[in-house]
Amino acid sequence: MLNMLSEASLVALLSLVIGVLPMGAGLAYAVRPTEQRLALMRPLSLAGIFAGLSGSLVGAINVLALMWAVEPRVESRVLAVGAAEALVPMSVAFGSLTIAWLCAAVGLRRHP
C-alpha cells in the first residue's frame, strides 16, 4: 500500500487528501455539533466530490496517454490495472462523503 502511494502523482495524492477532508468535518460535527461546523460540511463536500472526480479523470487521461504513447500495443491487463487505479480517488472521496454525512446525521440528532 505504501509503495503504491509513493508512486502516485501529486494530483492523485492531493485528490485523496482532499477527498478525506469531509469525513474529518463530519466527525467533528458528530462530536461537538455547532452551526459553523454544519455550514462547513457543504463546501467541504463539494471539494471532496470535485477532488474525487478530477483525480479519477487525471488517472483516465494517464491511461489513455499510455495507450497512445507506447508503440507496441499495451496489454489489456495493464490497461485494466490503470483503469482500476483511476477509480481509486473517486471511491475514496465518495466513501468518505458517506461516512461524513452519516456523522452529520448523528450530530443533527444531538444538536439542540
C-alpha positions in Angstrom: 0.0 0.0 0.0 2.7 2.5 0.9 4.6 1.5 -2.2 1.6 2.4 -4.4 1.2 5.8 -2.6 4.9 6.6 -3.1 4.5 6.1 -6.8 1.3 8.1 -7.0 1.4 11.5 -8.7 0.9 14.8 -6.8 -2.6 15.2 -8.3 -3.6 11.7 -7.1 -2.3 12.3 -3.6 -3.9 15.7 -3.4 -7.2 14.4 -4.6 -7.1 11.6 -2.0 -6.3 14.1 0.9 -9.0 16.5 -0.2 -11.4 13.6 -0.6 -11.0 12.6 3.1 -11.4 16.1 4.5 -15.3 16.0 4.6 -15.0 12.9 6.9 -13.0 14.9 9.4 -15.5 17.7 9.4 -18.4 15.2 9.8 -16.6 13.5 12.7 -16.0 16.9 14.3 -19.7 17.8 13.9 -20.8 14.5 15.4 -18.6 15.1 18.5 -19.5 18.7 19.0 -22.4 19.9 16.8 -22.4 23.7 16.1 -23.9 25.7 13.2 -20.5 26.7 12.0 -19.3 23.1 11.6 -22.5 22.1 9.8 -22.1 25.1 7.5 -18.6 23.9 6.7 -19.9 20.5 5.5 -21.4 21.8 2.2 -18.2 23.4 0.8 -16.0 20.5 2.0 -18.4 18.0 0.5 -18.3 19.8 -2.9 -14.5 19.9 -2.6 -14.4 16.2 -1.9 -16.7 15.4 -4.9 -14.6 17.6 -7.3 -11.3 16.2 -6.0 -12.5 12.6 -6.5 -13.8 13.4 -10.0 -10.7 15.3 -11.0 -8.4 12.6 -9.6 -10.2 9.9 -11.5 -10.2 12.0 -14.7 -6.5 12.6 -14.5 -6.0 8.8 -14.0 -8.1 8.1 -17.0 -6.1 10.6 -19.0 -2.9 8.9 -18.0 -4.3 5.5 -19.1 -5.3 7.0 -22.5 -1.9 8.7 -22.9 -0.2 5.4 -22.2 -2.2 3.7 -24.9 -1.3 6.4 -27.4 2.4 6.8 -26.4 3.5 3.2 -26.4 4.2 1.8 -29.9 3.8 -1.9 -29.3 0.2 -2.4 -28.2 -0.3 -2.3 -24.4 -1.6 -5.4 -22.9 -5.2 -5.3 -21.7 -4.1 -6.3 -18.2 -2.0 -3.2 -17.9 -5.0 -1.1 -19.1 -7.3 -2.8 -16.6 -5.0 -2.0 -13.7 -4.6 1.6 -14.9 -8.4 2.0 -15.1 -8.8 0.4 -11.7 -6.2 2.8 -10.2 -8.0 5.7 -11.9 -11.2 4.9 -9.9 -9.5 5.0 -6.5 -9.8 8.7 -5.8 -13.5 8.7 -6.6 -14.1 5.6 -4.4 -12.2 7.2 -1.5 -14.0 10.5 -1.9 -17.5 9.0 -2.1 -16.8 6.6 0.8 -15.5 9.5 2.9 -18.6 11.5 2.0 -20.9 8.7 3.0 -19.2 8.5 6.5 -19.2 12.3 6.8 -22.9 12.7 6.2 -23.7 9.8 8.5 -21.7 11.5 11.2 -23.6 14.8 10.3 -26.9 12.9 10.8 -25.7 11.8 14.2 -24.7 15.3 15.0 -28.1 16.7 13.8 -29.8 14.3 16.2 -27.7 15.6 19.1 -27.9 19.3 18.1 -30.3 21.2 20.4 
